[in-house]
Amino acid sequence: MRSLKILAFVAASLASGLSSASALTASQILSQFNVVASTTLTSGHDIEGRVVAGEITGGATFYNNPHGTASSYAAINAIKIDSFNANINNGGSVNYQVSDAAHFNFNGGGSAGYQSTPFAISDFTTPLNALALQLAQLSANSTINANDPNNFTFKLTPDATGTAVFNLTTAQLSASRNIVFSGTAQTIIINVTGTSFVDTTNFNANSFLNTHIIWNFENATSLSFTGWHGTVLAGNAAVTNSSAMEGFLYANSFNGNGELHDFGFAGTLPPVVTPNSPVAQVPEPGALALFLAGALSLMGLAALRRRGLRRLPEAALAH
């Protein structure tokens, strides 16, 4: 009986896990959202795409120029929304989980709905943190030329998949005065170690770089940008900006003094596991649940059979 209970518990746990099988992957989040702030978000400027936040404490205009995605999430997705006035454009709606005290001017037929798409902040932070950790472990295959701060060059030498990987420090990046890229790559991963970075760099880029760069500030706690280009992963950092950031942003908190422009990541993320990894040999949750369900049935039949056999001598004596 104890074995039956254990199997039943495991099967039930797997079944509950399967109910969240439609959870977004890191790739989907990077391509379908503009910003994820796990704690607080406030901004006095446009945020063009979909927003996810633990608490929104202020805002001006949201969903101003979304690039168009298939996500079922609303324009604003927050656990809690404080009292402020803001515009939501292009038919965007609000999806709140606990409370909404804001006054939104919906331009295009949107509305505010309590848990219109139920979610937890961890639905977003868990895959994004895993991605940041994975990218931080990649070996560099490309180098920077920092001899001239006014021509701080990322020299792209991608691998066979078209991915160029850089590893540098916030101190190195802070020394740059003008960032340029030489060569070509389909995906550009830039791992930046260090706890803080204040941007004083002239960084001009195009829409391709906006959608194909990932800046991975995995262990940063404070980031201050003027203008920036590409996806920024900084799940532990308080992030501010003073002019437009062109791409997806993941932060612990965001205080916007500049716009966030919606350029979804369009590069290719590395696979979560390699074909030879032991993790790849673990059965998928669905297959494992089916296996356990079958095992549970067989053990149940065996238990019934044992009870029947125990009763057999009593039945024989009755005759």
Residue frames as qw, qx, qy, qz and C-alpha x, y, z in Angstrom:
[[0.000, 0.884, 0.467, 0.000, 0.00, 0.00, 0.00],
 [0.316, -0.759, 0.100, 0.560, 2.85, 2.38, 0.75],
 [0.376, -0.085, 0.604, 0.698, 4.24, 1.83, -2.74],
 [0.162, 0.651, 0.670, 0.318, 0.81, 2.59, -4.19],
 [0.160, -0.918, -0.260, 0.255, 0.62, 5.85, -2.25],
 [0.379, -0.544, 0.334, 0.670, 4.09, 6.92, -3.36],
 [0.303, 0.178, 0.694, 0.628, 3.31, 6.20, -7.00],
 [0.045, 0.798, 0.591, 0.111, -0.01, 8.00, -6.71],
 [0.248, -0.848, -0.059, 0.464, 1.71, 11.05, -5.23],
 [0.355, -0.327, 0.509, 0.713, 4.37, 11.12, -7.97],
 [0.234, 0.429, 0.736, 0.468, 1.76, 10.67, -10.70],
 [0.048, -0.890, -0.446, 0.086, -0.34, 13.49, -9.26],
 [0.316, -0.717, 0.150, 0.603, 2.70, 15.75, -9.04],
 [0.321, -0.055, 0.644, 0.692, 3.56, 15.06, -12.66],
 [0.142, 0.658, 0.693, 0.258, -0.01, 15.68, -13.69],
 [0.133, -0.912, -0.222, 0.319, 0.06, 19.08, -12.00],
 [0.341, -0.502, 0.409, 0.682, 3.34, 19.82, -13.78],
 [0.311, 0.264, 0.739, 0.536, 1.79, 18.88, -17.11],
 [0.091, 0.840, 0.527, -0.097, -0.95, 21.46, -16.54],
 [0.075, -0.888, 0.122, 0.437, 1.71, 24.17, -17.02],
 [0.701, 0.064, 0.525, 0.479, 3.08, 22.57, -20.20],
 [0.371, 0.787, 0.344, 0.353, 1.97, 25.67, -22.11],
 [0.383, -0.818, 0.016, 0.429, 4.32, 27.90, -20.07],
 [0.464, 0.872, -0.152, -0.001, 6.44, 30.22, -22.17],
 [0.861, -0.011, -0.016, 0.508, 10.03, 29.36, -22.99],
 [0.359, -0.603, 0.070, 0.709, 12.86, 31.86, -22.68],
 [0.259, 0.068, 0.577, 0.772, 12.89, 32.23, -26.46],
 [0.047, -0.681, -0.656, -0.323, 9.18, 33.04, -26.52],
 [0.317, -0.817, -0.291, 0.383, 9.54, 35.60, -23.75],
 [0.369, -0.415, 0.267, 0.787, 12.44, 37.35, -25.49],
 [0.140, 0.162, 0.641, 0.737, 10.54, 37.52, -28.77],
 [0.176, -0.625, -0.682, -0.337, 7.04, 38.37, -27.49],
 [0.390, -0.835, -0.326, 0.209, 7.64, 40.86, -24.66],
 [0.292, 0.825, -0.123, 0.469, 9.34, 44.21, -24.25],
 [0.013, 0.545, -0.586, 0.599, 10.20, 44.14, -20.54],
 [0.764, -0.409, -0.498, -0.021, 10.04, 41.80, -17.54],
 [0.007, 0.557, -0.480, 0.678, 10.67, 43.46, -14.16],
 [0.524, -0.209, -0.820, 0.100, 10.39, 40.94, -11.35],
 [0.221, -0.437, -0.578, 0.653, 9.76, 43.53, -8.62],
 [0.143, 0.779, 0.331, -0.513, 8.82, 47.13, -9.52],
 [0.420, 0.301, 0.475, 0.712, 8.45, 49.03, -12.76],
 [0.082, 0.845, 0.305, -0.432, 7.84, 52.72, -13.31],
 [0.466, 0.120, 0.428, 0.765, 8.32, 54.90, -16.36],
 [0.161, 0.687, 0.205, -0.679, 7.53, 58.38, -17.53],
 [0.214, 0.490, -0.542, -0.648, 8.01, 57.40, -21.16],
 [0.818, 0.229, -0.244, -0.469, 6.67, 55.05, -23.83],
 [0.418, -0.250, 0.873, 0.023, 6.96, 51.31, -23.39],
 [0.436, 0.293, -0.486, -0.698, 6.15, 49.94, -26.80],
 [0.552, 0.037, -0.794, -0.252, 5.55, 46.24, -26.21],
 [0.755, -0.464, -0.418, -0.199, 4.18, 43.79, -23.66],
 [0.068, -0.608, 0.531, -0.586, 5.04, 44.39, -20.01],
 [0.782, -0.347, -0.517, 0.029, 5.40, 41.93, -17.13],
 [0.088, 0.528, -0.456, 0.711, 6.01, 43.26, -13.62],
 [0.338, -0.279, -0.805, 0.400, 5.60, 42.33, -10.00],
 [0.063, -0.778, -0.459, 0.425, 4.28, 45.82, -9.26],
 [0.343, 0.510, 0.285, 0.735, 3.78, 48.81, -11.55],
 [0.296, -0.578, -0.410, 0.641, 4.17, 52.02, -9.59],
 [0.165, 0.741, 0.018, -0.651, 3.85, 54.50, -12.45],
 [0.521, 0.183, 0.670, 0.496, 3.63, 54.83, -16.20],
 [0.163, 0.450, -0.128, -0.869, 2.89, 57.13, -19.12],
 [0.744, 0.369, -0.186, -0.526, 2.03, 55.20, -22.27],
 [0.533, -0.217, 0.817, 0.033, 2.08, 51.46, -22.83],
 [0.604, 0.338, 0.705, 0.158, 1.80, 49.28, -25.93],
 [0.145, 0.749, -0.057, -0.643, 2.69, 52.28, -28.02],
 [0.532, 0.601, -0.448, -0.392, 4.16, 50.47, -31.02],
 [0.748, -0.235, 0.617, -0.062, 4.12, 46.67, -30.48],
 [0.082, 0.442, -0.740, -0.500, 5.89, 44.61, -33.11],
 [0.795, 0.117, -0.212, -0.556, 3.04, 42.09, -33.22],
 [0.039, 0.282, -0.950, 0.128, 3.20, 38.71, -31.52],
 [0.607, -0.219, -0.649, -0.403, 0.96, 35.70, -30.98],
 [0.178, 0.022, -0.785, 0.594, 1.24, 35.75, -27.20],
 [0.343, -0.613, -0.669, -0.245, -2.03, 35.32, -25.31],
 [0.387, -0.454, -0.416, 0.687, -0.83, 37.76, -22.64],
 [0.096, 0.936, 0.335, -0.045, -2.17, 41.31, -22.40],
 [0.369, 0.775, -0.146, 0.491, -0.27, 44.53, -23.02],
 [0.139, -0.597, 0.547, -0.570, 0.27, 44.91, -19.27],
 [0.830, -0.228, -0.507, -0.044, 0.66, 41.87, -17.04],
 [0.063, 0.513, -0.525, 0.676, 1.24, 42.64, -13.37],
 [0.378, -0.298, -0.820, 0.309, 0.70, 41.17, -9.96],
 [0.161, -0.748, -0.459, 0.450, -0.18, 44.59, -8.52],
 [0.304, 0.511, 0.267, 0.759, -0.82, 47.98, -10.14],
 [0.227, -0.423, -0.425, 0.768, -0.66, 51.16, -8.06],
 [0.203, 0.853, 0.431, -0.214, -2.60, 54.39, -8.51],
 [0.198, -0.422, 0.335, 0.819, -1.51, 56.48, -11.51],
 [0.605, 0.661, 0.200, -0.397, -2.83, 57.66, -14.88],
 [0.280, -0.368, 0.717, 0.522, -1.59, 56.21, -18.15],
 [0.668, 0.447, -0.185, -0.565, -2.53, 55.46, -21.76],
 [0.558, -0.100, 0.808, 0.162, -2.70, 52.01, -23.30],
 [0.399, 0.536, -0.295, -0.682, -2.71, 52.16, -27.06],
 [0.369, 0.306, -0.779, -0.403, -3.39, 49.86, -30.02],
 [0.802, -0.193, -0.365, -0.431, -6.15, 47.87, -28.31],
 [0.387, 0.234, -0.788, 0.417, -3.93, 46.76, -25.45],
 [0.684, -0.578, -0.289, -0.339, -5.49, 45.38, -22.26],
 [0.130, -0.595, 0.629, -0.484, -4.47, 44.90, -18.63],
 [0.832, -0.162, -0.526, -0.063, -4.07, 41.53, -16.90],
 [0.116, -0.593, 0.544, -0.582, -3.66, 41.91, -13.13],
 [0.562, -0.055, -0.821, 0.081, -3.40, 39.16, -10.52],
 [0.311, -0.348, -0.670, 0.578, -4.11, 40.95, -7.20],
 [0.023, 0.802, 0.401, -0.441, -5.17, 44.57, -7.60],
 [0.383, 0.370, 0.354, 0.769, -5.38, 47.44, -10.08],
 [0.134, -0.750, -0.395, 0.513, -5.75, 51.00, -8.77],
 [0.241, -0.200, 0.350, 0.883, -4.60, 52.81, -11.93],
 [0.486, 0.683, 0.304, -0.454, -6.73, 54.88, -14.25],
 [0.422, -0.094, 0.675, 0.598, -6.01, 53.70, -17.78],
 [0.478, 0.596, -0.026, -0.644, -7.12, 55.46, -20.93],
 [0.627, 0.057, 0.743, 0.226, -7.68, 52.56, -23.34],
 [0.335, 0.615, -0.273, -0.660, -7.15, 53.62, -26.92],
 [0.370, 0.293, -0.780, -0.410, -8.49, 50.89, -29.16],
 [0.794, -0.191, -0.326, -0.476, -11.00, 48.90, -27.11],
 [0.479, 0.148, -0.787, 0.360, -8.83, 47.31, -24.45],
 [0.629, -0.634, -0.106, -0.437, -9.92, 46.69, -20.87],
 [0.067, -0.502, 0.756, -0.414, -8.63, 45.66, -17.45],
 [0.856, -0.152, -0.375, -0.321, -9.27, 42.08, -16.35],
 [0.532, -0.583, 0.555, -0.262, -8.60, 40.25, -13.10],
 [0.492, -0.263, 0.822, 0.109, -6.40, 37.22, -13.90],
 [0.721, 0.532, -0.072, -0.438, -7.45, 37.17, -17.53],
 [0.796, 0.341, -0.485, 0.125, -4.30, 35.05, -17.93],
 [0.714, -0.688, 0.126, -0.034, -3.28, 33.71, -14.49],
 [0.724, 0.444, -0.356, 0.390, 0.47, 33.68, -13.97],
 [0.648, -0.701, -0.011, 0.297, 3.23, 33.96, -11.40],
 [0.096, 0.911, -0.370, -0.154, 6.36, 36.08, -11.80],
 [0.519, -0.410, 0.733, 0.156, 8.36, 32.84, -11.57],
 [0.766, 0.468, 0.439, 0.017, 6.76, 31.75, -14.87],
 [0.463, 0.870, -0.090, 0.147, 9.02, 34.37, -16.43],
 [0.186, -0.840, 0.502, -0.089, 12.00, 34.62, -14.08],
 [0.810, -0.244, 0.533, 0.036, 12.69, 30.88, -13.95],
 [0.817, 0.419, 0.284, 0.277, 13.31, 30.37, -17.69],
 [0.290, 0.913, -0.134, 0.256, 15.11, 33.72, -18.02],
 [0.439, -0.753, 0.485, -0.070, 17.43, 33.02, -15.07],
 [0.864, -0.045, 0.478, 0.153, 18.19, 29.57, -16.49],
 [0.659, 0.690, 0.129, 0.272, 19.02, 31.14, -19.84],
 [0.007, -0.936, 0.296, -0.188, 21.31, 33.74, -18.25],
 [0.658, -0.526, 0.538, 0.021, 23.18, 31.04, -16.35],
 [0.861, 0.245, 0.399, 0.198, 23.51, 28.90, -19.45],
 [0.491, 0.831, -0.005, 0.262, 24.84, 31.78, -21.57],
 [0.260, -0.883, 0.376, -0.105, 27.32, 32.78, -18.86],
 [0.763, -0.329, 0.545, 0.112, 28.89, 29.32, -19.11],
 [0.789, 0.591, 0.127, 0.114, 29.56, 29.58, -22.86],
 [0.637, -0.321, 0.245, 0.656, 33.18, 29.80, -23.96],
 [0.212, 0.820, -0.088, -0.524, 34.14, 32.90, -25.92],
 [0.745, 0.228, 0.478, 0.405, 34.91, 32.39, -29.59],
 [0.330, 0.785, 0.188, 0.490, 35.20, 36.09, -30.50],
 [0.547, -0.285, -0.246, 0.748, 37.36, 38.91, -29.20],
 [0.042, 0.971, 0.226, -0.070, 37.22, 42.64, -28.62],
 [0.567, 0.287, -0.045, 0.771, 39.71, 45.25, -29.72],
 [0.322, -0.879, -0.331, 0.117, 39.79, 47.81, -26.92],
 [0.603, -0.048, 0.022, 0.796, 42.99, 49.62, -27.89],
 [0.006, 0.195, 0.148, 0.970, 41.04, 52.65, -29.05],
 [0.134, 0.376, 0.727, -0.558, 38.11, 53.53, -26.75],
 [0.384, 0.492, -0.005, -0.781, 36.60, 55.58, -29.57],
 [0.641, 0.316, -0.550, -0.433, 36.61, 52.51, -31.79],
 [0.443, -0.252, 0.796, -0.326, 35.80, 49.76, -29.25],
 [0.581, 0.287, -0.540, -0.538, 35.32, 46.85, -31.64],
 [0.755, -0.074, 0.602, -0.249, 33.53, 43.55, -31.20],
 [0.252, 0.442, -0.737, -0.445, 35.15, 41.28, -33.79],
 [0.847, 0.059, 0.260, -0.460, 32.57, 38.66, -34.78],
 [0.266, 0.377, -0.865, -0.199, 34.00, 35.20, -35.46],
 [0.785, -0.133, 0.200, -0.571, 30.98, 32.92, -35.07],
 [0.429, -0.188, 0.884, 0.019, 30.93, 29.15, -34.78],
 [0.040, 0.095, 0.865, 0.490, 29.27, 26.80, -37.26],
 [0.015, 0.642, 0.759, -0.108, 25.82, 27.75, -35.94],
 [0.156, 0.684, 0.240, 0.670, 26.45, 31.44, -36.62],
 [0.520, -0.826, -0.214, -0.027, 26.83, 32.33, -32.93],
 [0.427, 0.513, -0.362, 0.651, 29.54, 34.71, -31.74],
 [0.663, -0.670, -0.324, 0.081, 30.27, 34.71, -28.00],
 [0.270, 0.624, -0.331, 0.654, 32.17, 37.39, -26.07],
 [0.658, -0.590, -0.400, 0.243, 33.24, 37.48, -22.43],
 [0.310, 0.473, -0.191, 0.802, 34.27, 40.79, -20.87],
 [0.319, -0.418, -0.610, 0.592, 33.94, 42.80, -17.66],
 [0.010, 0.923, 0.385, -0.014, 31.95, 45.89, -16.80],
 [0.365, -0.721, 0.191, 0.558, 35.28, 47.69, -16.31],
 [0.390, -0.021, 0.633, 0.668, 36.27, 46.91, -19.90],
 [0.157, 0.666, 0.653, 0.325, 32.87, 47.95, -21.21],
 [0.190, -0.903, -0.249, 0.294, 32.96, 51.17, -19.18],
 [0.401, -0.483, 0.337, 0.702, 36.21, 52.14, -20.93],
 [0.380, 0.381, 0.654, 0.532, 34.48, 52.19, -24.33],
 [0.081, 0.459, 0.101, -0.879, 33.48, 55.48, -25.89],
 [0.596, 0.404, -0.240, -0.651, 32.13, 54.25, -29.19],
 [0.632, -0.063, 0.770, -0.056, 30.97, 50.65, -29.79],
 [0.556, 0.480, -0.414, -0.537, 31.24, 49.09, -33.24],
 [0.834, -0.033, 0.548, -0.064, 30.88, 45.56, -34.62],
 [0.276, 0.584, -0.621, -0.443, 33.00, 44.03, -37.36],
 [0.028, 0.069, -0.988, -0.138, 32.19, 40.85, -39.25],
 [0.629, -0.155, -0.289, -0.705, 28.85, 39.03, -39.36],
 [0.032, -0.011, -0.955, 0.294, 26.98, 36.63, -37.11],
 [0.397, -0.439, -0.627, -0.507, 23.40, 35.46, -36.76],
 [0.635, -0.713, -0.288, -0.070, 23.47, 35.50, -32.96],
 [0.331, 0.546, -0.416, 0.648, 25.70, 37.63, -30.72],
 [0.714, -0.612, -0.339, 0.044, 26.05, 36.68, -27.05],
 [0.267, 0.604, -0.370, 0.653, 27.97, 39.17, -24.88],
 [0.709, -0.527, -0.438, 0.169, 28.57, 38.01, -21.31],
 [0.123, 0.690, -0.250, 0.667, 29.50, 40.93, -19.06],
 [0.665, -0.388, -0.553, 0.319, 30.72, 40.15, -15.54],
 [0.192, 0.145, -0.274, 0.931, 30.66, 42.73, -12.76],
 [0.071, -0.523, -0.755, 0.389, 28.09, 44.21, -10.39],
 [0.140, 0.824, 0.290, -0.467, 27.54, 47.69, -11.85],
 [0.457, 0.194, 0.466, 0.732, 27.76, 49.57, -15.12],
 [0.135, 0.781, 0.224, -0.567, 27.16, 53.24, -15.96],
 [0.636, 0.458, 0.472, 0.405, 26.80, 53.78, -19.68],
 [0.029, -0.804, 0.094, 0.587, 28.76, 56.72, -21.11],
 [0.442, -0.085, 0.727, 0.519, 29.14, 55.07, -24.50],
 [0.473, 0.458, -0.203, -0.724, 28.10, 56.19, -27.94],
 [0.378, 0.023, 0.922, 0.076, 26.37, 53.09, -29.27],
 [0.543, 0.410, -0.151, -0.717, 24.76, 53.33, -32.69],
 [0.331, -0.023, 0.936, 0.118, 23.23, 50.19, -34.15],
 [0.415, 0.040, -0.495, -0.762, 20.66, 49.01, -36.67],
 [0.798, -0.148, 0.074, -0.580, 17.51, 46.89, -36.40],
 [0.837, 0.168, -0.521, 0.022, 19.50, 43.69, -37.07],
 [0.332, 0.255, -0.673, 0.609, 21.74, 44.26, -34.06],
 [0.460, -0.279, 0.274, -0.798, 18.70, 45.27, -31.98],
 [0.890, -0.048, 0.008, -0.454, 17.19, 41.84, -32.57],
 [0.902, 0.226, -0.354, 0.098, 20.29, 39.62, -32.61],
 [0.272, 0.451, -0.603, 0.599, 22.39, 40.72, -29.61],
 [0.705, -0.620, -0.336, -0.079, 22.02, 39.45, -26.04],
 [0.124, 0.597, -0.508, 0.608, 23.88, 41.38, -23.33],
 [0.779, -0.380, -0.498, -0.020, 24.05, 39.03, -20.38],
 [0.023, -0.585, 0.463, -0.665, 24.70, 40.97, -17.16],
 [0.686, -0.274, -0.668, -0.091, 24.07, 37.88, -15.05],
 [0.581, -0.402, -0.514, 0.486, 25.56, 39.08, -11.75],
 [0.115, 0.333, -0.012, 0.936, 24.98, 42.83, -12.09],
 [0.177, -0.569, -0.700, 0.392, 22.98, 44.63, -9.40],
 [0.070, 0.807, 0.175, -0.559, 22.96, 48.16, -10.86],
 [0.480, 0.219, 0.539, 0.656, 22.83, 49.24, -14.51],
 [0.137, 0.778, 0.198, -0.580, 22.42, 52.76, -15.85],
 [0.535, 0.279, 0.574, 0.553, 22.02, 53.16, -19.60],
 [0.161, 0.423, -0.096, -0.886, 21.80, 56.21, -21.80],
 [0.780, 0.350, -0.141, -0.500, 20.75, 54.53, -25.04],
 [0.386, -0.332, 0.859, 0.060, 21.32, 50.82, -25.68],
 [0.660, 0.325, -0.416, -0.534, 20.70, 48.21, -28.35],
 [0.514, 0.136, -0.846, -0.048, 19.75, 44.55, -28.10],
 [0.761, -0.485, -0.392, -0.177, 18.33, 42.24, -25.45],
 [0.025, 0.557, -0.593, 0.581, 19.51, 42.90, -21.89],
 [0.783, -0.349, -0.514, -0.041, 19.39, 40.09, -19.32],
 [0.162, 0.384, -0.516, 0.749, 19.91, 41.52, -15.82],
 [0.589, -0.481, -0.597, -0.257, 17.59, 39.65, -13.49],
 [0.592, -0.457, -0.448, 0.490, 19.36, 40.85, -10.32],
 [0.344, 0.023, 0.011, 0.939, 19.79, 44.48, -11.32],
 [0.116, 0.802, 0.373, -0.452, 18.05, 47.77, -10.72],
 [0.472, 0.230, 0.484, 0.700, 18.01, 49.25, -14.23],
 [0.135, 0.804, 0.222, -0.535, 17.55, 52.86, -15.30],
 [0.533, 0.301, 0.451, 0.649, 17.81, 54.58, -18.65],
 [0.030, -0.608, -0.124, 0.784, 17.90, 58.18, -19.84],
 [0.440, 0.442, -0.352, -0.698, 17.14, 57.60, -23.52],
 [0.883, 0.147, -0.088, -0.436, 15.68, 54.83, -25.62],
 [0.392, -0.321, 0.860, 0.063, 16.66, 51.20, -25.20],
 [0.630, 0.356, -0.392, -0.568, 16.11, 49.22, -28.40],
 [0.517, 0.138, -0.843, -0.059, 15.22, 45.67, -27.41],
 [0.744, -0.475, -0.442, -0.157, 13.97, 43.33, -24.70],
 [0.014, 0.565, -0.552, 0.614, 14.83, 44.05, -21.06],
 [0.772, -0.406, -0.489, -0.010, 14.84, 41.66, -18.09],
 [0.138, 0.497, -0.447, 0.730, 15.57, 43.34, -14.76],
 [0.268, -0.323, -0.778, 0.467, 14.88, 43.08, -11.06],
 [0.070, 0.790, 0.421, -0.440, 13.45, 46.60, -11.20],
 [0.413, 0.364, 0.387, 0.739, 13.14, 49.26, -13.89],
 [0.043, -0.776, -0.270, 0.569, 12.96, 53.05, -13.50],
 [0.553, 0.428, 0.483, 0.527, 12.46, 54.46, -16.97],
 [0.038, -0.754, -0.031, 0.655, 13.65, 57.94, -17.83],
 [0.178, 0.406, -0.602, -0.665, 13.70, 56.96, -21.48],
 [0.813, 0.185, -0.090, -0.544, 11.60, 54.87, -23.83],
 [0.507, -0.184, 0.838, 0.085, 11.68, 51.09, -24.29],
 [0.546, 0.436, -0.364, -0.616, 11.37, 50.18, -27.96],
 [0.847, -0.021, 0.468, -0.254, 9.96, 46.78, -28.84],
 [0.508, 0.550, -0.624, -0.221, 12.53, 44.78, -30.80],
 [0.925, -0.236, 0.230, -0.191, 11.98, 41.10, -30.03],
 [0.320, -0.537, 0.742, 0.241, 15.02, 38.82, -30.07],
 [0.825, 0.450, -0.062, -0.335, 15.24, 37.03, -33.43],
 [0.199, 0.586, -0.785, -0.017, 18.50, 35.16, -33.05],
 [0.849, -0.066, -0.505, -0.139, 18.96, 31.51, -32.12],
 [0.515, -0.668, 0.438, -0.311, 19.44, 30.44, -28.53],
 [0.217, 0.365, -0.905, 0.017, 21.76, 27.50, -27.80],
 [0.707, -0.263, -0.596, -0.276, 20.00, 24.21, -26.98],
 [0.594, -0.671, 0.209, -0.391, 19.23, 23.63, -23.33],
 [0.750, -0.378, 0.539, 0.064, 21.01, 20.26, -23.36],
 [0.219, 0.535, -0.707, -0.407, 23.42, 18.56, -25.72],
 [0.834, 0.088, -0.392, -0.380, 22.49, 15.23, -27.40],
 [0.658, 0.141, -0.689, 0.268, 25.05, 13.34, -25.26],
 [0.187, -0.407, 0.478, -0.756, 24.03, 14.94, -22.00],
 [0.100, -0.172, -0.951, 0.235, 22.55, 12.57, -19.38],
 [0.300, 0.349, 0.384, -0.800, 19.74, 15.10, -18.99],
 [0.466, 0.282, -0.443, -0.712, 18.71, 14.39, -22.57],
 [0.333, 0.009, -0.935, -0.119, 18.10, 10.76, -21.65],
 [0.181, 0.194, 0.707, -0.656, 15.50, 11.60, -19.00],
 [0.116, 0.500, 0.807, 0.294, 11.97, 10.77, -20.24],
 [0.139, -0.369, -0.159, -0.905, 9.69, 13.69, -21.04],
 [0.295, -0.048, 0.599, -0.743, 7.18, 14.44, -18.24],
 [0.741, 0.143, -0.091, -0.650, 4.28, 13.21, -20.39],
 [0.712, 0.222, -0.661, -0.083, 5.94, 9.89, -21.12],
 [0.181, 0.182, -0.801, 0.540, 6.98, 9.48, -17.51],
 [0.497, -0.021, 0.369, -0.785, 3.45, 10.21, -16.30],
 [0.819, 0.159, -0.312, -0.455, 2.05, 7.57, -18.68],
 [0.542, 0.242, -0.781, 0.196, 4.63, 5.07, -17.47],
 [0.058, -0.119, 0.711, -0.690, 3.77, 5.71, -13.83],
 [0.666, 0.038, 0.100, -0.739, 0.07, 5.51, -14.56],
 [0.796, 0.177, -0.531, -0.232, 0.61, 2.10, -16.14],
 [0.367, 0.205, -0.795, 0.437, 2.76, 0.99, -13.23],
 [0.334, -0.110, 0.481, -0.803, 0.13, 2.20, -10.80],
 [0.795, 0.074, -0.159, -0.580, -2.54, 0.18, -12.58],
 [0.712, 0.203, -0.672, 0.035, -0.41, -2.96, -12.59],
 [0.146, 0.182, -0.747, 0.623, 0.37, -2.61, -8.89],
 [0.549, -0.061, 0.257, -0.793, -3.31, -2.09, -8.17],
 [0.845, 0.116, -0.371, -0.366, -4.20, -5.29, -10.04],
 [0.529, 0.228, -0.758, 0.306, -1.45, -7.14, -8.23],
 [0.163, -0.175, 0.604, -0.760, -2.79, -5.96, -4.88],
 [0.744, 0.012, 0.031, -0.667, -6.30, -7.11, -5.77],
 [0.786, 0.203, -0.573, -0.117, -4.96, -10.48, -6.88],
 [0.270, 0.239, -0.779, 0.513, -3.07, -10.92, -3.58],
 [0.447, -0.099, 0.435, -0.776, -6.23, -10.18, -1.63],
 [0.830, 0.124, -0.229, -0.493, -8.11, -12.74, -3.75],
 [0.644, 0.245, -0.712, 0.132, -5.46, -15.40, -3.13],
 [0.020, -0.227, 0.710, -0.666, -5.57, -14.78, 0.60],
 [0.631, -0.006, 0.268, -0.728, -9.31, -15.40, 0.58],
 [0.644, 0.224, -0.639, -0.357, -9.08, -18.62, -1.45],
 [0.258, 0.054, -0.922, 0.283, -8.46, -21.04, 1.49],
 [0.311, 0.146, 0.551, -0.760, -11.48, -19.67, 3.35],
 [0.660, 0.266, -0.192, -0.676, -13.67, -20.24, 0.31],
 [0.531, 0.208, -0.811, -0.129, -12.34, -23.80, -0.10],
 [0.039, -0.002, -0.864, 0.502, -13.07, -24.65, 3.57],
 [0.509, 0.154, 0.240, -0.812, -16.64, -23.45, 3.16],
 [0.748, 0.212, -0.432, -0.457, -17.18, -26.27, 0.69]]
